[in-house]
Amino acid sequence: MTTLENRPGTALIVIDVQNGVVAGAHERDAVVANIATLVGRAREEKVPVVWVQHSSDELPKGSDTWQYVPELPPGDGEPVVEKEYGDSFEDTTLESVLSELKVGRLIVAGAQTDACVRSTLHGAFTRGYDAILVGDAHTTEDLTQWGAPSPAEVISHTNLYWSFQTAPGREAGTVKTEEVDFAS
């Protein structure tokens, strides 16, 4: 249903599952395992996997904290989009990568829920993409000392509100890993 013309394809977008981002993340191992399942299925079904990798003062390019977690190595030929802002589209090559792949529907997983995942979901949706969040394949760290809700509450709330996201000509929603349908 995307509003983007001639973009019938689907891609799995894996956001910032980097050592320094998920080291202390809520249910890290379970989320990484779910993302690995999604990546494996996408590869089997010939669905593009697009990796997004954040850099900042805390995640300098080339550092160990900047690297993807060892359980999730990008495959040969799979695009890696480097970013410096929360929205994976902002000042990056993501749009051109997706256009080249003729993708108009995104399956979104990664970290952090309350920052880059949310920003990218909203950025995709406002740009005309269908944006499906995998509810058990995203995570965040504990920011309660700064007044944020617990990580479990952040994740739950994001899953809830994204399941009701609507706009003309676009599809949104939240599904579990085992419910992901790359062919839709």
C-alpha positions in Angstrom: 0.0 0.0 0.0 3.0 2.4 0.1 2.4 5.8 -1.5 5.8 5.4 -3.3 5.4 4.6 -7.0 7.1 1.5 -8.5 8.3 0.4 -5.0 6.6 -3.0 -4.4 9.5 -4.6 -2.5 10.0 -5.2 1.2 13.2 -4.8 3.2 14.3 -5.7 6.7 15.9 -2.6 8.4 18.2 -3.4 11.3 18.9 -0.3 13.3 22.0 0.3 15.4 22.4 -3.2 17.0 26.0 -2.2 17.8 28.1 -3.2 20.8 28.0 0.2 22.5 24.2 0.6 21.9 22.9 -2.7 23.2 25.5 -3.6 25.8 23.1 -2.9 28.7 19.9 -3.1 26.7 16.7 -4.6 28.1 16.5 -8.4 27.2 19.4 -7.9 24.9 20.1 -11.6 24.1 16.4 -12.4 23.3 16.1 -9.3 21.1 19.4 -10.1 19.2 18.2 -13.7 18.8 14.9 -12.5 17.3 16.7 -10.1 14.9 19.0 -13.0 13.9 15.9 -15.1 13.1 14.5 -12.2 11.0 17.8 -11.8 9.2 18.0 -15.5 8.4 14.5 -15.6 7.1 14.9 -12.5 5.0 18.1 -13.9 3.4 16.3 -17.3 2.7 13.4 -15.4 1.1 15.7 -13.1 -0.9 14.4 -10.0 1.0 17.0 -7.3 1.2 18.5 -6.7 4.7 19.6 -3.1 5.2 21.9 -2.4 8.1 21.9 1.1 9.8 24.9 2.0 11.9 25.1 5.1 14.1 28.2 7.1 14.8 28.7 9.7 17.5 31.2 10.8 20.1 30.3 7.7 22.1 30.3 5.5 19.0 33.3 6.6 17.0 33.6 5.0 13.5 35.8 2.0 13.6 35.7 1.6 17.4 34.6 -1.6 19.1 31.5 0.2 20.4 30.6 1.2 16.8 30.8 -2.4 15.5 27.6 -4.5 15.0 27.2 -7.2 17.7 29.1 -10.4 16.8 25.9 -12.4 16.5 24.7 -10.1 13.7 27.3 -9.7 11.0 26.1 -7.9 7.9 26.2 -10.2 4.9 28.3 -9.7 1.8 26.7 -7.2 -0.5 24.1 -6.1 2.1 23.9 -2.3 2.3 25.2 -0.6 5.4 23.9 2.9 5.9 25.9 5.1 8.3 24.0 7.8 10.2 24.6 10.5 12.8 20.9 11.4 13.6 18.0 9.4 15.1 16.0 9.2 11.9 17.9 6.7 9.7 16.8 8.7 6.6 18.2 12.0 7.9 21.3 13.0 5.9 22.0 9.4 4.9 21.9 7.2 1.8 19.0 5.1 3.1 16.4 6.6 0.7 18.6 6.0 -2.4 19.4 2.5 -1.2 15.7 1.6 -0.8 14.8 3.3 -4.1 17.5 1.3 -5.9 16.0 -1.9 -4.4 12.5 -0.8 -5.3 11.4 -1.0 -1.6 8.3 0.7 -0.3 7.6 -1.5 2.7 9.9 -1.7 5.7 10.1 -4.3 8.5 11.9 -2.5 11.3 14.0 -4.0 14.2 16.9 -2.7 16.3 17.8 -0.2 19.0 17.1 2.1 20.7 13.3 1.9 20.9 12.8 5.4 22.3 15.3 7.1 20.0 16.4 5.8 16.6 13.7 3.1 16.2 10.9 5.5 16.8 12.5 8.3 14.7 13.0 6.0 11.8 9.5 4.6 12.0 8.0 8.1 11.9 10.5 9.2 9.2 9.7 6.3 7.0 5.9 6.7 7.4 5.9 10.4 6.7 8.1 9.7 3.5 5.4 7.3 2.2 6.7 3.9 3.3 4.7 1.2 4.9 6.4 0.7 8.3 6.0 -2.5 10.3 7.6 -2.7 13.7 8.7 -6.1 15.0 7.5 -5.8 18.6 9.9 -8.4 20.1 12.9 -7.4 18.0 13.7 -3.9 19.4 15.1 -2.8 22.7 16.4 0.2 24.7 18.6 0.9 27.7 17.3 1.9 31.2 16.9 5.7 31.3 14.7 5.8 34.4 17.3 7.9 36.4 16.5 10.7 33.9 12.7 10.3 34.4 12.0 7.9 31.5 9.7 5.0 32.0 11.3 1.5 32.5 12.6 -0.1 29.3 9.8 -2.7 29.4 7.2 0.2 29.5 8.9 2.1 26.7 8.9 -1.0 24.5 5.3 -1.9 25.4 4.1 1.6 24.8 5.8 1.9 21.4 4.4 -1.5 20.3 0.9 -0.3 21.4 0.9 3.1 19.7 2.5 1.8 16.5 -0.1 -0.9 16.2 -2.7 1.9 15.8 -0.7 4.2 13.5 -2.7 5.1 10.4 -2.4 7.4 7.4 -3.8 7.5 3.8 -2.3 4.9 1.5 0.2 3.5 4.0 0.3 0.6 6.3 1.8 0.5 9.8 1.5 -2.0 12.7 3.3 -4.1 15.2 3.9 -7.8 14.8 6.0 -10.5 16.6 9.0 -12.1 15.0 7.1 -15.3 14.1 4.3 -13.3 12.5 6.5 -11.3 10.1 5.4 -11.9 6.5 8.0 -10.6 4.1 5.7 -11.3 1.1 2.8 -9.0 2.1 
